[in-house]
């Protein structure tokens, strides 16, 4: 019973710590591992400057990332804008994602499992 009370309450004596048991850790090693494991979904920002970016935008959605695309630079070229949006709609359908226009300035494209709720929060 005395041992139990000593453990519960303590005897007031502290054990001396052994300096040899102390080991310094290099935290940068663990941080590097965290960066490598970070995978998963990211929110990516893009600017639609021409048709050459379409393949990279598609790749990002296929990789599971959410895209927010500034379409202002391409608004003057209706053919380019329509072609890119059509391609992105097809990608959204392929991955069971979603696509929506935010005002007249941005398009958001999501991968599968992410739905865009178009109802404004009031």
C-alpha positions in Angstrom: 0.0 0.0 0.0 2.9 2.4 0.8 4.3 1.9 -2.7 1.0 2.8 -4.3 0.7 6.0 -2.2 4.4 6.9 -3.0 3.6 6.5 -6.7 0.4 8.4 -6.4 1.5 11.3 -4.2 5.3 11.0 -4.6 8.0 10.8 -2.1 9.4 14.3 -2.7 12.7 12.9 -4.1 13.5 13.3 -7.7 15.6 10.9 -9.6 18.6 12.5 -11.2 18.3 12.5 -15.0 21.1 10.9 -16.9 22.7 13.3 -19.3 23.8 10.5 -21.5 20.1 9.6 -22.2 19.5 13.0 -23.8 19.6 13.0 -27.6 19.3 16.1 -29.8 16.9 15.7 -32.7 17.3 17.4 -36.1 13.8 18.6 -36.8 14.5 19.6 -40.4 14.7 15.9 -41.2 11.1 15.5 -40.0 9.9 18.7 -41.8 11.3 17.4 -45.1 9.3 14.2 -44.6 6.2 16.2 -44.0 6.6 18.2 -47.2 7.1 15.0 -49.1 4.0 13.4 -47.6 1.8 16.4 -48.1 0.1 15.0 -51.2 -3.6 15.1 -51.6 -5.6 18.1 -52.8 -4.4 21.6 -53.4 -6.0 24.8 -54.4 -4.2 26.1 -57.5 -4.4 29.6 -59.0 -4.0 30.0 -62.7 -4.3 32.7 -65.4 -5.8 31.9 -68.8 -3.4 33.6 -71.1 -3.6 31.3 -74.1 -4.5 27.8 -75.3 -1.1 26.5 -74.3 -2.1 26.4 -70.6 -5.1 24.2 -71.2 -3.1 20.9 -70.9 -1.6 22.0 -67.6 -5.0 23.0 -66.3 -6.5 19.7 -67.2 -3.5 17.8 -65.6 -4.0 19.7 -62.4 -7.7 18.7 -62.2 -6.9 15.1 -63.1 -4.3 15.1 -60.3 -7.1 16.0 -57.8 -6.5 19.8 -57.4 -9.0 22.6 -57.3 -8.4 25.3 -59.9 -9.3 29.0 -59.6 -8.6 30.4 -63.1 -8.5 34.1 -63.9 -10.1 34.4 -67.3 -9.9 38.2 -67.7 -6.8 38.0 -70.0 -8.7 35.8 -72.5 -12.1 37.5 -72.4 -11.3 39.5 -75.5 -10.8 36.3 -77.5 -14.2 34.6 -77.4 -13.0 31.6 -79.4 -10.2 30.9 -77.0 -12.4 31.4 -73.9 -15.1 29.1 -75.3 -12.6 26.4 -76.3 -10.9 26.4 -72.9 -14.1 26.4 -70.9 -15.5 23.5 -73.1 -12.3 21.5 -72.4 -12.5 22.2 -68.7 -16.2 21.2 -68.6 -15.2 17.9 -70.2 -12.5 17.3 -67.6 -15.0 18.1 -64.8 -17.3 15.5 -66.2 -14.5 12.9 -66.6 -13.5 13.2 -63.0 -17.0 13.6 -61.6 -16.1 17.1 -60.5 -17.7 20.5 -61.0 -17.1 23.8 -62.8 -18.6 27.2 -62.2 -18.1 30.8 -63.2 -17.4 33.3 -60.5 -18.7 36.6 -61.7 -17.2 37.2 -65.2 -13.6 37.1 -64.0 -12.9 33.6 -62.7 -13.7 29.9 -63.3 -13.4 27.4 -60.6 -12.9 23.7 -61.5 -13.0 20.9 -58.8 -12.0 17.3 -58.9 -14.3 14.4 -58.0 -15.8 14.5 -54.6 -15.9 18.3 -54.4 -19.2 20.0 -55.3 -19.6 23.7 -55.8 -22.6 25.0 -53.9 -23.9 27.9 -56.0 -26.2 29.2 -53.3 -24.8 32.3 -51.6 -24.4 32.3 -47.8 -26.6 35.0 -46.3 
